[in-house]
Amino acid sequence: MLLENRIAFVTAAGSGIGAAGASALAREGAHVIVTDLNADAADFVAKGIRDAGFSAEARAVDVTDDAALTEAIEATAETHGRLDILHSHAGLQVEGKLEEVTVDNMDASWALNVRAHFVAAQAALPFMRRQGGGSIIITSSNSGVQYDREMIAYATTKHAILAMTRQMAADYAHENIRFNSLCPGFIDTPFNKGFEVQMGGRDRLESYISKSVPMGRFGTVEEIADAIVFLASEKSSFITGHALVIDGGECI
């Protein structure tokens, strides 16, 4: 197992990529703290992991509450004596052009897509420093390496994640604390609702993907989960400050 005896904390793990990543980390031997705003969703995923013979616990966490997020990460590290992996995954997709996105929408996007990751990383840092290293994975998007038409709030904040991740990677590489960004393209989860609205429905989104993604299809959560395990493990021990794009070639 690649992650035997490691402790992993995952946000927004109640469904989609977060849930698949949490399950994949557990299958590789990590004890996973499955967190989500929806307590029932977190419980469901953690129970599924345990029923499969692996190790997990659930916790309800609102990542926009700085104190609650910090307390959850600190409590995890103190209870288990270490924190090896942080996958800060929570995000918000607001569709619209400049004149269509309100200031409140932009503030909400920034709070969830940037600030929450900053707070999570800051909380994890002292524990990883104390134990001599760790892996912090922050979910951005392939929208962070290109521009999506009529997605100003989403594209802006996803670009910001890459800058923040690279800065942290540069600052802490000498302490063996690695920071990398996960940049999925179109993965078939409910998170695509914003794009569906923007494009006028699921059928139009599927048509766009068939023409604009060289591989001609959605990605799967399992394909992203494999990348999460890679970034969390020693298989990526010489990788930091990287934006790992997994999008079927869309951003080529």
CORGIUR-V646386 format. One record per pair of residues at least 6 apart in sequence whose ideal C-beta (glycine too) atoms are under 8 Angstrom apart, sorted by the first residue. I is the first residue (numbers start at 1). J is the second residue. Records with the same first field share a line. If there is no record, write none. Layout:
I=J, J
This chain:
1=28, 29
2=28, 29, 229, 232, 233, 234, 235
3=25, 28, 29, 30, 84, 85, 229, 232, 233
4=28, 29, 30
5=29, 31
6=25, 29, 30, 31, 84, 85, 232
7=30, 31, 33, 76, 77, 80, 82, 83, 84, 85
8=22, 25, 26, 30, 31, 32, 33, 84, 85, 86, 87, 232
9=32, 33, 35, 72, 73, 76, 83, 85, 86, 87, 124
10=18, 21, 22, 25, 32, 33, 34, 35, 86, 87, 89
11=18, 35, 36, 61, 63, 69, 87, 88, 89, 90, 116, 120
12=18, 35, 36, 37, 63, 89, 90, 91
13=19, 21, 22, 32, 34, 35, 36, 42, 45, 87, 89
14=34, 36, 37, 38, 40, 41, 42, 44, 45
15=36, 41, 45, 189, 190
16=187, 189, 190, 191, 221
17=89, 139, 184, 187, 189, 191, 221, 224, 225
18=36, 87, 89, 90
19=34, 41, 45, 221
20=221, 222, 224, 225
21=87, 89, 221, 224, 225, 228, 229
22=32, 34, 45, 46, 49, 56, 87
23=45, 48, 49, 52, 54, 225
24=222, 225, 226, 228, 229
25=32, 85, 87, 228, 229, 232
26=32, 49, 52, 54, 55, 56
27=52, 54
28=229, 233
29=54
30=55, 84, 85, 232
31=55, 56, 57, 80
32=46, 49, 54, 55, 56, 57
33=56, 57, 58, 59, 72, 76
34=42, 45, 46, 49, 56, 57, 58, 59
35=42, 58, 59, 60, 61, 72
36=42, 45, 58, 60, 61
37=60, 61, 62, 63, 90
38=60
39=58, 60
42=58, 59, 60
43=58
45=56, 58
46=56, 57, 58
47=58
49=55, 56
50=56
59=72
61=68, 69, 72
62=68, 69
63=69, 88, 90, 112, 116, 119, 120
64=111, 112, 115, 116
66=119
69=116, 119, 120, 123
70=119, 122, 123
73=83, 86, 120, 123, 124, 127
74=123, 127
76=83
77=83, 124, 127
82=127, 131
83=124, 127, 128, 131, 134
84=128, 131, 134, 135, 232
85=134, 135, 136, 137, 232
86=120, 121, 124, 134, 135, 136, 137
87=137, 139, 182, 228, 232
88=116, 117, 120, 121, 136, 137, 138, 139
89=137, 139, 182
90=112, 116, 117, 139
91=112, 113, 139, 141, 191
92=108, 109, 112, 113, 154
93=151, 154, 191, 192, 193, 194, 195
94=101, 105, 106, 108, 109, 153, 154, 194
95=150, 151, 154, 194, 195, 197, 198
96=105, 150, 151, 152, 153, 198
97=150, 152
98=152
100=150
101=152, 153
105=153
106=152, 153, 156
109=153, 154, 156, 157
110=157, 160
113=154, 157, 158, 160, 161
114=157, 160, 161, 164
117=138, 161, 164
118=164
121=136, 138, 168, 179
124=134, 136
125=172, 177
127=134
128=134, 136, 175, 177
129=175, 177
132=175, 176
133=175, 176, 177, 178
134=176, 177, 178
135=177, 178, 180, 231, 232, 233, 236
136=168, 177, 178, 179, 180
137=180, 181, 182, 228, 231, 232
138=161, 164, 165, 179, 180, 181, 182
139=161, 181, 182, 184
140=158, 161, 162, 165, 181, 182, 183, 243
141=154, 158, 183, 184, 185
142=183, 184, 185, 245, 246, 247, 250, 251
143=151, 154, 155, 158, 159
144=155, 158, 159, 161, 162, 181, 183, 243
145=159, 162, 183, 243, 245, 251
146=250, 251
147=155
148=154, 155, 195
150=198
151=194, 195, 198
154=194
161=181
162=181, 183, 243
165=179, 180, 181, 241, 243
166=179, 241
168=179
169=178, 179, 180, 240, 241, 242
170=241
172=179
173=240, 241
178=231, 236, 237, 239, 240
179=240, 241
180=231, 236, 239, 240, 241, 242, 243, 244
181=242, 243, 244
182=224, 227, 228, 231, 244, 246
183=243, 244, 245, 246, 247
184=219, 224, 246, 247
185=213, 219, 245, 246, 247, 248, 250, 251
186=192, 195, 205, 209, 213, 218, 219, 247, 248, 250
187=218, 219, 220, 221, 223, 224
188=218, 219, 220, 221
189=221
192=205
195=205
196=202, 204, 205
199=205, 208
209=216, 217, 218
210=216, 217
212=250
213=247, 248, 249, 250
214=248, 249, 250, 252
215=248, 249
216=248
217=248
219=246, 247, 248
223=246
224=246
227=244, 246
230=236
231=239, 244
245=251
